[in-house]
């Protein structure tokens, strides 16, 4: 088995005192109220942040109409422009990740606090840790276990990243159910960076991150005793949520476009094109935030050090100036698909490998899958648009 290692010591006290919990609740309530006030003033970015809409694209288009780089009433610079998004997602301007306040997201404990160079160093070892054979085995095992009626999220999309991580990290079988539950609870970290979560969800996430640190450290020990850290924690939280989202979206693209199912049946290599188009059509990470570490100028606007910049990845990947008929699902279409940067240089290859593996395994398993009921998405999930459930059937 491959093992991924990091460098930081955990700093989170997952239990927390009553005073700390009360203060967290006040912070979250205040932050949520501020988002609501900006929404009531007609700010389309605040509308996106609330995460209440089943389809965020109307709000994205309102932002696009305001120019290539627009400043929200909350002070955040926002873009839906593909060309500018490309520049902002590059590494050649001074920027770093957001801190996660006021929701007290444990960015250091889940590996979200590094700079671009840090994630560049982690990218290679992380990708090498998961062999194609291991990915294929995990995906085929998950698909083989599906009944005629199953839930896309709980039975497949959330299962495969957890199973692959547990296998690769050498997690004891006795701890795998607890590991899966902790990954699910901690998965709100990406949304919590921008959207204040409910107190109960925030508390569960904080506790889960601490528990994940303990489980991962127990699974393996470095020579200096620090155990598994940055990359393992990053993949167990942001990586699992991102992979589940991409797996789910890729499967639904096949379900809703049966001609693509036939294409993959005839050519399993077509699965890669399906997943690439899914990354454009329904990105698993819709918003990518960063903080300017020095003054910079884009699109004639001056961004000061310390100001937040958010790339609407989901909107930029449907920029009509770049993609013809951007609301259609067309694998193999021309145009560069944007991917979020920083820690996603580590999480997206993990997610993509699993999405391609699941698509191939599902098609090879036999009868075509159909929807069996309405899907349900999480509220307050503007970054990942987290899918809670989606019943499917092979009947």
C-alpha positions in Angstrom: 0.0 0.0 0.0 1.1 3.6 -0.7 1.2 6.0 2.2 0.9 9.8 2.0 2.6 11.9 4.6 2.5 15.5 5.7 4.3 17.9 8.1 2.0 19.7 10.5 0.8 18.9 14.0 -3.0 19.0 14.7 -4.1 22.0 16.6 -7.8 21.4 17.0 -9.6 20.7 20.3 -12.6 18.9 18.9 -14.7 18.9 22.0 -14.6 22.6 22.8 -15.9 24.4 25.9 -19.4 25.7 26.3 -18.0 29.2 26.0 -16.2 28.4 22.7 -19.4 26.8 21.3 -21.4 29.8 22.3 -18.9 32.1 20.6 -18.9 29.9 17.5 -22.7 30.1 17.4 -22.7 33.9 17.6 -20.1 34.2 14.9 -22.0 31.9 12.5 -25.3 33.7 13.3 -23.7 37.1 12.7 -22.1 36.0 9.4 -25.3 34.4 8.2 -27.2 37.6 9.0 -24.7 39.7 7.0 -25.1 37.4 3.9 -28.9 37.7 4.2 -28.7 41.5 4.4 -26.5 41.8 1.3 -29.0 39.4 -0.5 -31.9 41.7 0.5 -30.0 44.6 -1.0 -30.0 42.8 -4.3 -26.4 41.6 -4.3 -26.2 38.6 -6.7 -23.1 37.2 -5.1 -24.9 37.1 -1.7 -27.6 35.2 -3.5 -25.1 32.7 -4.5 -23.5 32.4 -1.1 -26.9 31.6 0.6 -26.9 28.4 -1.3 -30.6 28.1 -1.4 -31.2 28.0 -5.1 -31.4 24.6 -7.0 -29.8 26.4 -10.0 -27.2 29.0 -9.3 -26.7 29.9 -13.0 -29.2 32.8 -13.1 -27.3 34.5 -10.3 -24.0 33.7 -12.1 -25.3 35.4 -15.3 -26.4 38.5 -13.3 -22.8 38.7 -12.0 -21.4 38.2 -15.5 -23.4 41.1 -16.8 -21.8 43.4 -14.2 -18.4 43.1 -16.0 -15.3 40.9 -15.9 -14.4 41.8 -12.4 -17.1 43.1 -10.0 -16.9 44.1 -6.4 -19.7 42.7 -4.2 -21.3 44.9 -1.5 -19.5 42.6 1.0 -16.2 43.7 -0.4 -15.3 40.6 -2.3 -14.0 40.8 -5.9 -15.9 38.3 -8.1 -15.6 37.1 -11.7 -17.5 34.9 -14.0 -15.3 35.7 -17.0 -13.4 32.7 -18.4 -10.3 34.7 -19.5 -9.9 36.6 -16.2 -10.7 33.4 -14.2 -7.8 31.7 -16.0 -5.4 34.5 -14.9 -6.7 34.5 -11.3 -6.4 30.7 -11.0 -2.7 30.9 -12.2 0.2 30.9 -9.8 1.9 34.1 -11.1 0.2 36.6 -8.9 0.6 36.9 -5.1 -2.3 35.1 -3.5 -3.2 32.4 -1.0 -6.1 30.5 0.6 -8.8 32.1 2.7 -8.6 31.7 6.5 -12.1 30.2 7.1 -13.2 32.9 9.5 -15.8 33.6 11.0 -16.9 30.0 10.8 -13.7 28.7 12.5 -13.0 26.2 9.7 -9.9 24.3 10.8 -7.9 25.2 7.7 -4.5 24.1 9.1 -5.9 20.8 10.4 -7.4 19.8 7.0 -4.5 21.1 4.9 -6.2 24.1 3.4 -3.7 26.7 4.5 -0.7 26.1 2.1 0.4 28.2 -0.8 0.6 27.2 -4.5 4.1 25.8 -4.1 3.1 23.6 -1.2 0.4 22.0 -3.2 2.7 21.7 -6.2 5.0 19.6 -4.0 2.1 17.4 -2.8 0.6 16.8 -6.2 3.0 14.2 -7.5 3.2 12.0 -4.4 -0.6 12.2 -4.0 -1.3 11.1 -7.5 1.3 8.3 -7.3 -0.3 6.9 -4.1 -3.4 5.6 -6.0 -2.5 3.1 -8.7 -4.9 2.6 -11.6 -5.4 -1.0 -10.5 -6.5 0.1 -7.0 -8.9 2.7 -8.4 -10.4 0.1 -10.8 -10.8 -2.5 -8.1 -12.5 -0.1 -5.7 -14.9 1.2 -8.3 -15.8 -2.3 -9.6 -16.4 -3.6 -6.1 -18.7 -0.7 -5.3 -20.7 -1.2 -8.6 -20.9 -5.0 -8.1 -22.5 -4.4 -4.7 -25.4 -2.3 -6.1 -28.9 -3.7 -6.1 -31.6 -2.9 -8.7 -32.6 0.2 -6.7 -29.9 2.2 -5.1 -28.9 5.7 -4.0 -26.3 7.4 -6.1 -24.8 9.2 -3.1 -24.7 6.8 -0.2 -24.3 3.6 -2.1 -21.8 4.8 -4.7 -20.5 8.4 -4.9 -19.6 8.7 -1.2 -18.5 5.1 -0.8 -15.7 4.9 -3.5 -13.4 7.8 -2.3 -13.7 6.6 1.3 -13.0 3.0 0.4 -10.0 4.0 -1.8 -8.5 6.2 1.0 -9.0 3.6 3.7 -7.4 0.9 1.6 -4.4 3.0 0.5 -3.8 4.5 4.0 -3.9 1.0 5.6 -6.8 1.9 7.9 -7.9 -1.1 10.0 -11.3 -2.6 9.0 -12.6 -2.0 12.5 -12.3 1.8 12.0 -13.6 2.1 8.5 -17.2 2.9 9.4 -16.1 5.6 11.8 -13.8 6.9 9.2 -16.6 7.1 6.6 -18.8 9.0 9.1 -16.1 11.4 9.9 -15.3 12.1 6.3 -19.0 12.9 5.6 -19.3 15.2 8.6 -16.0 17.0 7.8 -16.9 17.5 4.2 -18.6 20.8 4.9 -15.2 22.5 5.2 -15.2 23.7 1.6 -18.6 25.3 1.8 -17.8 26.7 5.3 -15.0 28.7 3.9 -17.5 31.1 2.2 -21.0 30.2 3.6 -21.6 30.2 7.4 -22.9 26.8 8.3 -25.5 25.9 10.9 -24.0 25.5 14.4 -24.8 21.8 14.6 -23.1 21.1 11.2 -20.1 23.3 12.2 -19.7 21.4 15.5 -19.9 18.0 13.8 -17.3 19.1 11.3 -14.9 20.3 14.0 -15.3 17.1 15.9 -14.9 15.0 12.8 -11.7 16.7 11.7 -10.2 16.0 15.1 -11.3 12.3 14.9 -9.9 12.0 11.4 -6.6 13.2 12.6 -6.6 10.6 15.3 -7.6 7.8 13.0 -5.0 8.7 10.3 -2.2 9.1 12.8 -3.0 5.6 14.3 -2.9 4.0 10.9 0.7 4.9 10.3 3.6 6.6 12.1 6.5 8.6 10.6 10.0 8.3 12.0 9.4 11.6 13.9 6.0 10.4 15.2 3.9 13.0 13.4 1.8 10.4 11.5 -0.3 11.1 8.4 -1.1 14.8 8.1 -1.5 17.4 5.3 -2.3 15.3 2.3 -4.2 12.5 4.1 -6.3 15.0 6.0 -6.9 17.1 2.9 -8.1 14.1 0.9 -10.2 12.7 3.8 -12.2 16.0 4.0 -12.1 18.2 0.9 -11.0 15.3 -1.3 -13.8 12.9 -0.4 -16.4 15.6 -0.8 -15.0 16.7 -4.2 -14.7 13.2 -5.4 -18.3 12.3 -4.3 -19.6 15.3 -6.1 -17.7 14.6 -9.4 -18.6 10.9 -9.3 -22.3 11.8 -8.8 -22.4 14.4 -11.5 -20.6 12.2 -14.0 -23.0 9.3 -13.4 -26.0 11.7 -13.7 -24.6 13.0 -17.0 -24.6 9.5 -18.3 -28.1 8.8 -16.9 -29.5 12.0 -18.5 -27.7 11.6 -21.8 -28.1 7.9 -22.8 -26.2 8.4 -26.0 -23.1 8.9 -23.8 -23.8 5.6 -22.1 -23.7 3.9 -25.5 -20.5 5.7 -26.4 -18.7 4.4 -23.2 -20.1 0.9 -23.8 -18.4 0.9 -27.2 -15.3 2.7 -26.1 -14.4 2.8 -22.4 -11.8 5.5 -23.1 -14.8 7.8 -23.8 -15.3 8.0 -20.0 -12.4 10.5 -19.8 -14.2 12.9 -22.1 -17.5 12.5 -20.2 -15.7 13.4 -16.9 -13.9 16.4 -18.6 -17.2 17.7 -19.8 -18.8 17.1 -16.4 -16.0 19.3 -14.9 -17.1 22.1 -17.2 -20.9 21.5 -17.2 -21.3 20.9 -13.5 -18.0 21.5 -11.7 -17.7 19.8 -8.3 -16.2 23.1 -7.0 -18.3 26.0 -8.1 -16.5 28.8 -6.3 -12.8 29.2 -5.7 -11.8 31.9 -3.1 -8.3 33.4 -2.6 -6.8 36.3 -0.7 -4.4 38.8 -2.3 -1.1 38.8 -0.5 0.0 42.0 -2.3 -1.6 44.6 -4.5 -2.5 43.4 -8.0 -4.4 44.8 -11.0 -6.9 42.9 -13.1 -9.4 44.1 -15.7 -8.6 47.7 -14.8 -9.4 47.2 -11.1 -6.9 47.4 -8.3 -7.1 44.6 -5.8 -5.5 45.5 -2.4 -3.5 43.2 -0.2 -5.8 41.3 2.1 -8.9 41.5 -0.2 -10.7 38.4 -1.1 -11.2 37.3 -4.8 -13.6 34.6 -5.8 -13.6 32.9 -9.1 -17.1 31.5 -10.1 -15.7 28.4 -11.7 -19.1 27.1 -12.5 -20.0 30.3 -14.3 -16.6 30.7 -16.1 -17.0 27.2 -17.4 -20.2 28.2 -19.1 -18.9 31.5 -20.5 -20.8 31.9 -23.8 -17.8 33.8 -25.2 -15.7 30.6 -25.0 -18.2 27.7 -25.2 -20.9 27.4 -27.9 -24.3 26.6 -26.4 -22.7 26.3 -22.9 -25.8 24.8 -21.3 -25.5 21.6 -23.4 -23.6 18.6 -22.3 -21.1 17.9 -25.2 -18.1 15.7 -24.4 -15.1 16.5 -26.5 -16.2 20.1 -27.2 -13.4 22.7 -27.8 -12.4 25.2 -25.2 -10.2 25.0 -22.0 -12.1 23.7 -19.0 -11.1 25.6 -15.9 -10.3 23.8 -12.7 -9.9 25.5 -9.2 -6.3 25.9 -7.9 -4.3 25.7 -4.7 -5.4 22.5 -2.7 -7.6 21.3 -5.6 -4.4 20.5 -7.5 -4.3 17.5 -5.1 -8.0 16.8 -4.7 -9.1 17.0 -8.3 -6.8 14.2 -9.7 -8.1 12.0 -6.9 -11.7 12.9 -7.8 -11.2 12.5 -11.5 -9.6 9.1 -11.3 -12.6 7.8 -9.3 -15.2 9.4 -11.6 -13.7 7.8 -14.7 -13.4 4.5 -12.9 -17.0 4.5 -11.7 -18.4 5.5 -15.2 -16.5 2.6 -16.8 -17.4 0.1 -14.1 -21.1 1.1 -14.2 -21.4 0.8 -17.9 -19.5 -2.5 -18.0 -21.7 -4.0 -15.2 -24.8 -4.3 -17.4 -28.2 -2.6 -17.8 -28.4 1.2 -18.2 -29.2 3.1 -15.0 -32.3 5.4 -14.8 -33.5 8.0 -12.3 -36.0 6.6 -9.8 -37.0 9.8 -8.0 -36.0 13.4 -7.3 -32.6 14.3 -6.1 -31.9 16.3 -3.0 -29.2 18.9 -2.5 -27.8 20.4 0.7 -28.6 24.0 1.7 -25.8 26.4 2.5 -23.6 24.5 0.0 -22.6 27.1 -2.7 -19.1 25.8 -3.2 -19.8 22.1 -3.7 -23.6 22.1 -4.3 -23.5 18.9 -2.2 -25.8 16.1 -3.4 -27.5 14.5 -0.4 -29.5 11.8 -2.2 -30.5 10.7 -5.6 -32.4 7.4 -6.1 -31.5 5.4 -9.2 -32.5 2.0 -10.6 -31.4 -0.5 -13.2 -34.9 -1.7 -13.6 
